[in-house]
Amino acid sequence: MIRPLVIALVFIALLSPQTSAQVFDNYITRIDVDRLGDADVNMLVSFDSTSISEIRLPVDGPRDIRVFDANSQLGYRVEGNTAIVQVGERRPNYGMTLEYSTSSLTSKSGDTWTLKYAFASFEKADAAEVHLSLPAEAAVLSARPSAAIYAAENIIVEWDVQNPSSGFRQDMLATYRLGQGQSKDAGIDPLAAAVVILAAVAVFALLIRKKATQSQRNGREAGRPEQLPPKPGAMSEAQKDIMKTLSDREKAVVETIFSSDGHHLTQKKIAISTGIPKSTLSRTIKSLQRKDLIEVYDIGLANSVKLKKWFFEKQ
């Protein structure tokens, strides 16, 4: 009697749906914060999905949620501070990305900002990382737990979590101020620094003037917008299908450029038209560049953004 009972129990276990991965191979969270304290969160996880249908990921006050793998958008539902995501494929090496925007991670007291991110691992992970990107002028005052802090294009704070177990939770805290660089050299003579800055500005203005004069003489140079097809009155079905794969901010940028005369606008005009903050707009434009939807080129003191020609050929 025991043997048939054991076989029956094993059979029932195999038929029971599994809703969570046993181990995340990688669990990487990136948080980009702008000057207003708004954050874009991007979570990338990879795992063996051969025997599961859903995974759980933490979220905090999410807006504009987008979940996708290499092939398509994924279904999800949000329960409290948890997003339950449907797995798109069953294979040993599967990856998916969850993106959202939020204003719930930061708070401000006086001139000091505090970011608090509640890291949570619903499953055991072989490796977990949290990358925080702050505005370039931010000065980090503290980071807990201990983190690597360095200056790149922005100020970066990185936490490594070694082999978090299932149910592991930890608050990542960073305090910072805006309006100054990551480091300040008190040994620099302010007068000398002012002279150097003025000289650099004068040289830069001379180069810009020379470049503008040469452009007028030689006509349209390489790097200027290529001739595009006449602007259609409305997007085609194929173009609308492409738009469905974009986040709300990416859609706003593409729609604004699409509706403009000449299919290109300066970054400043895009910011005014869409209302997207400058730092957030820069990240959105970089994301669209990676997707090969737009091209950015220099027109003197400003950047102009245009849609790629292939987008207009999708009729």
N, C-alpha and C positions, 0 to 999 in steps of 0.2 A: 504493500500500500504506500510505503514511503516514496519509492522510486517514481510511480506515476504522479504522485502529488508534486514532487520536485520538478518533474518535467512540465507539468501544467503551470506551475508558478513561473518557470523560466519563459514559457511560451507567452504567458500574459504580460510579463515584463517587456518582452521584445515587441509586442503589439502596442504597448502603452506609448503615447506620443511624448517625445522629449522636447522641452521648450528652452533648453539652455545649454550652451557649450560647456564642456568640462574644463577646457584650458584655452585661454587667449594666447596665441603665439606672440602677438604684439598688441599694445594698447596705448595709443599715442593721442594725447589731447593738446590742441593748440588754441590759445586764447589771445585774440587781438583786441586791445583796448584803445579807444580813441580819447581825445582830450576831454570829451564830455562824460566819460565813464561808461559809454556804451561798449559792449563786447560782442565779438563774433567768435563763436565756439565751434571748433572742428574736431571731431573724434574719429580716428581711424582704428579699426580693429581687424585682426586677421585670426582665423581659427579653422578648425576642422568642422565643416558643416554637414558631413555625410549623413548624420543621424539626428539632426535637430531641425526644428521649424521656426523657432523664435529665439531672440536674445534680448537681454535687458541692458539698457545704458542709462546713466544718470543725466538729468537735465535740471536747469534752475531758471524758472521764469522764462521759458522759451517763446520766441516769436520767429516767424518765417522758417519753420522746421523743414529741412530737406534731407531725405535719407535715400542713398543710392549705392549701387555697386558698379562694377565696370560695364554692365550692360543696360541697366534700367533703374528707374525710380522704385523704391521699395515701400510697401505698406507698413503702417505703424499706428500705434495708439499711445496716448499719454495718460498715465495714472499717477497723480501726484508729481513727485520729482523723478519719475521713471518713464522712459520711453521703451515700449515693447515693440521690437522691430521684427518683421517677417523676413526670414532668410530667402534670398532669391534663387540660390543654387545649392545643390548638394555636392560638395567636393572637398578633398582633404585640405587644400590651400585656398581658402575663401576669404575675401576682404570686403568690407563695406564701410561707408562713411556717413556720419550723422553731422549735420551743420544746423546751427540756429543762432539767432541774435538775442541778446538779453541786456537789461539794465539792472539786473538783480545782484550782480556779482560785486559791485563797487558801492562805496559810501564815502562821504566827504565830511571832514570836521576842520573848519578853518581852511588852511591851505594844504592840508594833508589828506591824501586819498588812501583808502584801504580796500584792497581786493581780497575777497574770501571765496575760494573755490572748494566745494566739498567733493573731493575725489572719492569715488566709490567703485569698487570692483565686485560685481555680482558673482563673478567666477574667478578662479585662480588664473593668474597671468604669469607667463614666463618673464615678461619685461613690461614695464609701464613707465611712461614719461609724461610730464606736464610742462609745456612750453608756454610761457607768458611773454607777450610782446607789448611793450609800453611805448608811448610817444617818444621821439628821439630826445626831447628836452627834459624827460623825466629824470629825477634823482631818487634812486631807491634808498629808503631809510632802513628797512629791515625786511627779512624774508624768513618765514618759518613753515616747515622745518628747513634745515640748511639747504641752500640752493646755489647754483652757479649763476653769477650775474656778469654780463658783459655787454659792450656796445657794438652793435652792427649797424644796419640801416635804422633800426630802432633799438631801444634798451630791452635786453632779453634776460628773463629769469627762468632757469630750468631746474625742475625737480626730477630726480630719478627715484622710482619706487621699486625696490628689489623684491621680486617674486611675491606680489601681494596675493593673499589667500582669498578664497571665496568669502564674501561678506566684509572684506577689508574696507575701512573708511578712514579718511584723514582730511583735515582742513588744511588747504594750502593758503597761507597768508602772506601778503606783501603790502607794505606801506611805502608811499612815494609822494613826491611833490613835483609839480610842473613849473616850468619857467626857467629852468637852469639845466645844464648838462649833467652827465653822470659824474664827472669829476671837474674840479676847479683848481687851477694852478695859481696860488696866491703870489708866486714870484714874478708874474708878468707885469711889466710897467703898463698901466692903463693908457698913458699917452702914446707909448710906442705901439701898443695894440691898435689904437685908433688910427695912427698913421698907416700901419700895414693894411688895415681894412679899407681905408679910403683909397690907397694905391691900388688895391686889388679891384675895387669897384670901378675905378677909372680905366684900368686895363680891360676889364670885362666889357665896359660900355664901348670902348674903342673897337674891340673885336666884333661886338654885335653890329656896330655901325658899318664896319668894313664888310661884314658878311651880308648885311642888307643891301649895301651899294652893289656888291658883286651879283647878288640875286636879281636886282633890277636890270643890270646890264646883260646878264646871260639868260634872263628869262627863268622859266621854271626849271629848278634843279632836281637832281635825284633825291628821293625822299619826300617830295611833295605829293599830294594825293594823285593817284592815277585816275584816268577817266573811267567813270562808273556808268552803268546803264541808267537811263532816266528813272527817276524815283517813281515807283508805283503809288497808286492812291491808297492801297491797303495791303497788308501782308498776305501772301499766298498761304494756302493750307500747309505747304511744306515748311515755310518760314514759321508759321504758328506752332508746328510740331517741334521745331528747334527751341522756340521760346518756352515750351512746357518743361524743358530740361533745366531751365535757369532758375536761380533764386529770385525773389521779388526785387531786390536791388539791381541784380544783373538785368532783369527785364526792363526796369525803369531806365537804365542807361541805354540799352539797345533801342528801346522805343523812342527815346528822346533824340538819339542820333538819326534813327530811321526817318523821323518826321521832319528833320531839318533840311534846309536847302543845301545841296552838295554832299549830303551824307557824312559830314564831318563837323565837329564842334570843338571849341576849346574846353579843357577840363573845367575851367572856371564857369563857363556857361552851363555845362552839364550839372555842376554842383548847384547853381542857382535854380535851374529848371526842375531838378529832382528833389532838392532839399536834403540831399545826402551829405553828411559832414565830410570835410576834406580828407581826413585820414581814412575814414571808412570808404570813401569814393576811390582813393588810391588802391586799396585792397581789392575793391570790386573790379576796377579796371585791370589789375594784374590777373585776377581770376579769369576775366574774359579774354585776355591775351593768351593765357595758357590753353584756353579752349579754342584758340585760333579764330575768334569771332571779330576781333578788332585789331587795329594797328595804331600805335602812338608815335608821333613824329614831332620834331622840334620846329617851331616857327618863331625863333628869336627868344623872347623872354617867357614864352608860354608853350604849353604842350597842347597839341590838337589830336583828337581821337576820331578815327573813321572806322566804318564797318568794312570788313573784308569783301572783296568782289564776289567770292563764291556764295556769300549769303544772298546776294541779289539774283544769282543764277538759280536759286531754289524756287522755281515757279511751279 
